[in-house]
């Protein structure tokens, strides 16, 4: 059989990963337009994101079984086909129900794509070369989320939101054709037995947990729906863990946590995702809802950081191959913690340029550790646990990102209410200084605007209230960034215990290509 070209393999996998991740970030900017077109509320339209995340979460744990049963080639092609079919349905959907079905079908493909891609990388590349390879894949993982809002903002402002789905269809078709031509199975099939009970437990457990944390941002942590979802999710995840530990050949191998470097790297990766995804939501809220920047301006602010992350990802991968993840993780988390803390000092007058600079520096810190930490942990696992480790790592990171987003949004909301309450307690008739300031503002408005005294006084009160509401919202966002800083510090603490899982050795110059598994063993 012909040898597999690394360049062709990388091209197919990276294009699939890029399309999948880009799709996740395109829709947020278009939410107001979708509400208008389909005549639905914000609570209803959010299901387009929530359902997508839920399907991703419940599919990830079974990817190890799917990889061992069907092989990486067929599974990757089927996932891209599902993703493409979902994109077509979304693009032509006449009603909200249809577009929701399309998003669920999209997610059923996207939830499998990333674990498959990572498993292929771990199989194809030897441990001493995985850093550079995973760093190259990090271009897709880091660049796509950052350019998504910019691209989406421009399209939504000038054209229809349907283009957000139409544009990924030809890319998906191209990647499927390339996969048929270039991609081969790179691991042996083992035909494991499907664990039906474990699948039910994991689906209910991860689905309920992700739904609970996703709903907490809007409904509050004390909501009966949120509390019940978290309890049910926790119980069924416990059932799932006990079930898998009791099986000789489990669907998802929890024994990967017996490997210390993998466990530590998973904890560090979880904290990084909490900080990253939470920050990616808080910053647009500040820019668009408080500072009134357009979606395009908000997206453009992220672009320098995206370009830097794309440049640094393969570089940090090669550095990782030589020195390991620990130095990169410590430096990266120090930068992340400091810049996240600086974001807790936002005001109503913070300049656009300073925010862009701060976000770009923060992106540089993230680029040092995103792929290197995960690769270090996966390198420690024996080959037969590679797919299980990939599935476990992605599952934990997905849940951590959801938890981080829900936690920081809830903190922002509750603290904004607290700050507004403090303003209300200050701006009362019992505070002579406050009353005098409002009266003086009313007089100024009456004199300069030619308004009747009563109207000017009401306008002054409304102006003060609006300013208090704005400052309270900024205060809530700043408090959320403080919590995010502590989460980053927690990740920094865990990173101190990282160590090398393989010894570095110079790659052989002759190693240009990788031998695949023969077709009769690979199940072609």
C-alpha positions in Angstrom: 0.0 0.0 0.0 1.2 3.5 -0.7 2.6 5.5 2.1 0.6 8.2 3.8 1.8 11.7 3.1 1.9 13.7 6.4 1.1 16.9 4.4 -2.1 15.3 2.9 -3.2 13.8 6.2 -2.7 17.1 8.0 -4.6 19.0 5.3 -7.7 16.7 5.5 -7.8 16.7 9.3 -7.1 20.3 9.8 -9.7 21.4 7.3 -12.3 19.3 9.1 -11.3 20.6 12.5 -11.3 24.2 11.2 -14.8 23.9 9.6 -16.2 22.3 12.7 -14.8 24.9 15.2 -15.6 27.8 12.9 -19.2 26.8 12.7 -19.5 26.9 16.5 -18.6 30.6 16.6 -20.4 32.0 13.6 -24.0 31.9 15.0 -23.8 34.1 18.1 -23.6 37.4 16.2 -26.7 36.4 14.1 -28.9 35.6 17.1 -30.9 38.9 17.0 -31.6 38.5 13.3 -32.8 34.9 13.8 -35.1 36.1 16.6 -36.7 38.5 14.1 -36.9 36.2 11.1 -38.4 33.3 13.1 -40.4 35.5 15.6 -39.0 33.7 18.6 -37.8 34.9 22.1 -34.3 35.0 23.3 -35.0 32.0 25.5 -36.1 30.0 22.6 -33.4 31.0 20.1 -30.7 30.1 22.7 -31.6 26.4 22.1 -29.6 26.7 18.8 -26.5 27.0 21.0 -27.6 24.9 23.9 -28.8 21.9 21.8 -25.5 22.0 19.8 -23.5 21.9 23.0 -25.6 19.2 24.6 -25.2 16.9 21.6 -21.5 17.5 21.5 -21.2 16.7 25.2 -23.1 13.4 25.0 -21.4 12.1 21.9 -17.8 12.7 23.0 -17.7 9.8 25.5 -18.7 7.2 22.9 -16.1 8.3 20.3 -13.5 5.8 21.6 -16.0 2.9 20.9 -16.8 4.3 17.4 -13.1 4.7 16.5 -12.3 1.1 17.5 -15.5 -0.2 15.7 -15.5 1.7 12.4 -12.0 3.0 12.0 -10.8 6.6 11.7 -11.3 7.0 8.0 -14.9 5.9 7.7 -15.9 7.7 11.0 -14.3 11.0 9.9 -16.1 10.8 6.5 -19.4 10.0 8.1 -19.0 12.8 10.6 -18.3 15.3 7.9 -21.3 14.0 5.9 -23.6 14.5 9.0 -22.1 18.0 9.5 -22.7 18.9 5.8 -26.3 17.6 5.9 -27.0 19.6 9.0 -25.6 22.7 7.3 -27.8 22.3 4.3 -30.9 21.9 6.5 -30.0 25.1 8.5 -29.3 27.1 5.3 -32.8 26.4 3.8 -34.8 26.1 7.0 -38.2 27.9 6.7 -39.0 27.6 10.5 -37.2 27.6 13.8 -38.0 23.9 14.4 -36.2 23.0 11.1 -33.1 25.0 11.9 -33.0 23.4 15.3 -33.1 20.0 13.8 -30.3 21.0 11.4 -28.1 22.2 14.3 -28.6 18.9 16.1 -27.5 17.0 13.0 -24.5 19.4 12.6 -23.5 18.7 16.2 -23.8 14.9 15.8 -21.0 15.2 13.2 -19.0 17.9 14.9 -19.0 16.1 18.3 -17.2 13.2 16.7 -14.8 15.1 14.4 -12.4 16.6 17.0 -11.8 13.4 19.0 -11.2 11.5 15.7 -8.7 14.1 14.5 -6.8 14.1 17.7 -6.7 10.3 17.8 -5.3 10.1 14.3 -2.6 12.6 15.3 -1.6 10.5 18.3 -1.5 7.4 16.2 0.4 8.8 13.2 3.0 10.8 15.0 5.6 9.4 17.6 5.6 11.1 21.0 8.8 13.1 20.3 7.1 14.7 17.2 3.6 15.2 18.6 4.2 18.7 19.9 4.9 20.1 16.5 2.0 18.1 14.9 -0.5 19.1 17.6 0.7 22.7 17.4 -0.1 22.7 13.7 -3.5 21.4 14.5 -3.9 24.1 17.1 -3.9 26.7 14.2 -7.4 25.4 13.4 -8.5 25.1 17.0 -7.3 28.6 18.0 -7.7 30.6 14.8 -11.3 29.6 13.9 -13.0 30.8 17.2 -11.4 34.2 16.9 -12.1 35.0 13.2 -15.6 33.6 13.5 -17.2 36.6 15.2 -15.4 39.0 12.8 -16.5 37.1 9.7 -20.0 36.6 11.1 -20.4 40.3 12.0 -19.4 41.4 8.5 -21.8 38.9 6.8 -24.7 39.7 9.1 -24.3 43.5 8.7 -24.2 43.2 4.8 -26.0 40.0 3.8 -28.3 37.3 5.2 -27.5 35.0 8.1 -28.1 32.0 5.8 -24.7 32.6 4.2 -23.1 31.5 7.6 -24.3 28.0 6.8 -24.1 28.1 3.0 -20.4 29.1 3.2 -19.3 25.9 5.1 -21.2 23.5 2.7 -18.6 23.6 -0.2 -15.7 23.4 2.3 -17.3 20.3 3.9 -17.8 18.7 0.4 -14.2 19.4 -0.5 -12.9 17.9 2.7 -15.0 14.8 2.2 -13.6 14.3 -1.3 -10.0 14.8 0.0 -10.7 12.3 2.8 -11.8 9.7 0.3 -8.7 10.3 -1.8 -6.0 10.8 0.9 -7.2 9.5 4.3 -6.6 5.9 5.4 -7.2 4.0 8.6 -4.2 4.3 10.9 -5.1 1.9 13.7 -6.5 -1.7 13.9 -10.2 -2.4 14.6 -11.0 -4.3 17.7 -14.8 -4.6 17.3 -15.7 -3.8 21.0 -19.1 -4.6 22.4 -21.5 -1.6 22.6 -22.4 -0.7 26.2 -26.0 0.3 25.9 -26.6 1.0 29.6 -23.4 3.0 29.8 -24.5 5.1 26.8 -27.8 5.8 28.5 -26.1 6.8 31.8 -23.6 9.1 30.0 -26.2 10.7 27.7 -28.5 11.5 30.6 -25.6 12.5 32.9 -23.6 14.7 30.6 -26.8 16.1 29.0 -28.4 17.1 32.3 -25.2 18.5 33.7 -24.4 20.6 30.6 -28.1 21.8 30.5 -28.0 22.7 34.2 -24.9 24.8 33.9 -26.0 26.4 30.6 -29.3 27.4 32.1 -27.8 28.8 35.3 -26.6 31.9 33.5 -30.1 32.9 32.7 -32.3 31.2 35.3 -30.0 31.5 38.3 -28.4 28.8 40.4 -31.4 28.5 42.7 -33.8 27.7 39.8 -35.6 24.4 40.4 -34.8 23.4 36.8 -31.1 24.1 37.3 -30.8 22.4 40.7 -32.7 19.3 39.5 -30.7 19.1 36.3 -27.4 19.3 38.2 -28.5 16.6 40.7 -29.7 14.3 38.0 -26.6 14.9 35.9 -24.3 14.2 38.9 -26.1 11.0 39.9 -26.1 9.6 36.3 -22.4 10.5 35.8 -21.7 8.6 39.0 -23.7 5.6 37.7 -21.7 5.9 34.4 -18.3 5.9 36.2 -19.2 2.9 38.4 -20.6 1.1 35.3 -17.4 1.7 33.3 -15.1 0.8 36.1 -16.9 -2.5 36.5 -16.5 -3.6 32.9 -13.5 -5.4 31.5 -13.7 -3.5 28.2 -15.5 -0.2 29.0 -16.8 2.3 26.5 -14.9 5.1 28.1 -11.8 4.0 30.2 -11.7 6.0 33.5 -8.5 4.1 34.4 -6.7 6.7 32.3 -6.7 8.8 35.5 -4.3 6.4 37.0 -1.6 8.1 34.9 -0.6 11.2 36.9 0.6 13.4 34.0 -2.6 12.8 32.1 -4.7 13.7 35.2 -2.7 16.9 35.9 -2.8 18.0 32.3 -6.6 17.4 32.2 -7.0 19.6 35.3 -4.9 22.3 33.8 -6.8 22.1 30.5 -10.1 22.3 32.3 -9.1 25.5 34.1 -7.8 27.0 30.8 -11.1 26.3 29.1 -13.1 27.8 31.9 -11.1 31.0 31.7 -11.0 31.1 27.9 -14.7 30.4 27.1 -15.9 32.6 30.0 -13.8 35.5 28.8 -14.8 35.1 25.2 -18.4 35.7 26.3 -17.8 38.5 28.9 -15.8 40.7 26.5 -18.4 40.9 23.7 -21.0 41.7 26.3 -18.9 44.6 27.5 -18.1 45.8 24.0 -21.5 45.6 22.5 -24.0 45.9 25.3 -22.2 48.6 27.3 -19.8 50.4 25.0 -22.2 50.1 21.9 -19.5 48.8 19.5 -20.9 47.0 16.5 -20.6 43.2 16.1 -18.0 43.8 13.4 -16.0 46.1 15.6 -16.2 43.6 18.4 -15.0 40.8 16.1 -12.2 42.9 14.7 -10.8 43.5 18.2 -10.2 39.7 18.5 -8.4 39.5 15.1 -4.8 40.4 16.1 -5.0 37.8 18.9 -6.3 35.2 16.5 -3.4 35.9 14.1 -0.9 35.7 16.9 -2.3 32.4 18.1 -2.2 31.0 14.6 1.4 31.9 14.2 2.5 30.8 17.7 0.6 27.4 17.8 3.1 25.5 15.6 6.1 27.4 17.2 5.0 26.5 20.7 4.5 22.9 19.5 8.1 22.6 18.4 9.3 24.2 21.7 7.2 21.7 23.5 8.9 18.8 21.7 12.2 20.1 23.1 11.4 21.2 26.7 8.0 19.8 27.5 4.8 21.4 28.6 5.7 22.6 32.1 7.7 25.7 31.2 5.2 26.7 28.5 2.2 26.1 30.9 3.7 28.1 33.7 4.7 31.1 31.5 1.4 30.9 29.6 -0.8 30.7 32.7 1.2 33.6 34.3 0.4 35.8 31.3 -3.2 34.6 31.3 -3.7 35.3 35.0 -2.1 38.8 34.8 -4.0 39.8 31.7 -7.3 38.4 33.0 -6.8 40.4 36.2 -6.2 43.5 34.1 -9.6 42.9 32.4 -11.1 43.3 35.9 -10.3 47.0 35.7 -12.6 47.9 32.8 -14.3 51.3 32.9 -16.7 53.2 30.7 -13.7 55.0 29.2 -11.3 52.1 28.6 -10.0 52.7 25.0 -10.5 50.2 22.2 -6.8 50.0 21.5 -5.9 49.1 25.1 -8.5 46.3 25.2 -7.2 45.0 21.9 -3.6 45.0 23.2 -4.6 43.3 26.4 -6.6 40.6 24.5 -3.7 40.0 22.1 -1.2 39.5 25.0 -3.7 37.2 26.6 -4.0 35.2 23.4 -0.2 34.9 23.3 -0.3 33.3 26.8 -3.1 30.9 25.7 -1.2 29.9 22.6 1.7 28.6 24.7 -0.3 26.1 26.6 -3.5 25.1 24.9 -2.1 22.2 22.8 1.1 21.5 24.7 -0.6 20.7 28.0 -3.1 18.3 26.4 -0.4 16.6 24.3 1.9 16.1 27.4 -0.9 14.2 29.1 -1.8 12.1 26.1 1.8 11.2 25.5 1.9 9.3 28.8 -0.9 6.9 27.9 -0.1 3.6 26.3 -1.1 3.3 22.6 -4.2 1.2 23.4 -5.6 4.0 25.6 -5.0 6.8 23.1 -8.6 7.0 21.9 -10.0 6.7 25.5 -7.6 9.5 26.6 -8.6 11.7 23.8 -12.3 11.2 24.5 -11.9 11.8 28.2 -9.8 14.9 27.7 -12.2 16.4 25.3 -15.2 15.5 27.5 -13.7 17.2 30.6 -12.7 20.3 28.6 -16.1 20.6 27.1 -17.8 20.4 30.5 -15.3 22.7 32.0 -15.9 25.3 29.3 -19.7 25.1 29.9 -19.2 25.4 33.7 -16.9 28.3 33.3 -19.2 30.2 31.0 -22.2 29.6 33.3 -20.3 30.4 36.4 -18.9 33.7 35.2 -22.1 34.8 33.6 -24.0 34.1 36.8 -21.4 36.0 38.8 -21.6 38.9 36.4 -25.4 39.0 36.7 -25.6 38.7 40.5 -22.8 41.1 41.2 -24.3 43.7 38.8 -27.5 43.5 40.8 -25.5 44.0 44.0 -23.7 47.0 42.6 -27.0 48.5 41.4 -28.5 48.0 44.9 -25.5 49.9 46.4 -26.1 52.7 44.0 -29.8 52.8 44.8 -29.0 52.9 48.5 -26.8 55.9 47.9 -29.1 57.8 45.6 -31.9 58.4 48.0 -33.7 61.4 49.4 -31.8 60.8 52.7 -28.6 61.6 50.9 -28.4 65.4 50.6 -25.3 65.4 48.5 -26.9 63.0 45.9 -30.1 65.0 45.9 -28.2 68.2 45.3 -26.2 66.7 42.4 -29.4 65.5 40.7 -31.1 68.9 41.2 -28.0 70.6 39.7 -28.1 68.3 36.7 -31.8 69.1 36.2 -31.1 72.8 36.3 -28.4 72.4 33.7 -30.6 70.4 31.4 -33.4 72.9 31.9 -31.2 75.9 31.1 -29.2 74.4 28.2 -32.0 72.3 26.7 -34.9 74.7 27.2 -36.9 72.0 29.0 -39.6 72.6 31.6 -38.2 72.2 35.2 -40.3 69.0 35.8 -39.2 67.4 32.5 -35.6 68.4 33.1 -35.7 66.9 36.6 -37.2 63.6 35.3 -34.5 63.5 32.6 -31.8 64.1 35.2 -33.1 61.2 37.3 -33.2 58.9 34.2 -29.7 59.9 33.2 -28.3 59.2 36.6 -30.2 55.8 36.6 -28.7 54.9 33.2 -25.2 55.8 34.3 -25.7 53.7 37.5 -26.9 50.8 35.5 -24.0 51.0 33.1 -21.4 51.2 36.0 -23.2 48.3 37.8 -22.9 46.1 34.7 -19.2 47.0 34.3 -18.7 46.2 38.0 -20.3 42.8 37.5 -18.1 42.0 34.5 -15.0 43.1 36.5 -16.0 40.9 39.4 -16.4 37.9 37.0 -12.9 38.5 35.6 -11.6 38.5 39.2 -13.0 35.0 39.7 -11.6 34.0 36.3 -8.2 35.2 37.5 -8.4 32.9 40.5 -9.3 30.0 38.2 -6.2 30.8 36.1 -4.1 30.8 39.3 -5.6 27.4 40.1 -4.4 26.2 36.7 -1.0 27.7 37.3 -0.7 25.8 40.6 -1.6 22.4 38.9 0.9 23.2 36.1 3.8 23.2 38.7 3.4 19.5 39.0 3.6 18.7 35.3 6.6 16.8 34.1 7.8 15.3 30.8 6.1 12.1 29.8 8.7 11.2 27.1 12.3 12.0 26.6 13.1 14.3 23.7 15.2 13.0 20.8 16.1 14.8 17.6 13.7 13.6 14.8 15.4 11.6 12.0 15.8 13.5 8.8 14.7 10.4 6.8 11.3 10.3 8.6 9.2 12.0 6.0 6.3 9.6 5.8 4.3 7.3 8.0 3.4 3.7 7.2 -0.3 2.9 7.5 -1.9 -0.3 8.8 -2.4 -2.7 5.9 -6.0 -2.5 4.5 -6.9 -6.0 5.6 -6.0 -5.1 9.2 -7.5 -1.7 9.1 -10.9 -2.8 8.1 -11.0 -1.1 4.7 
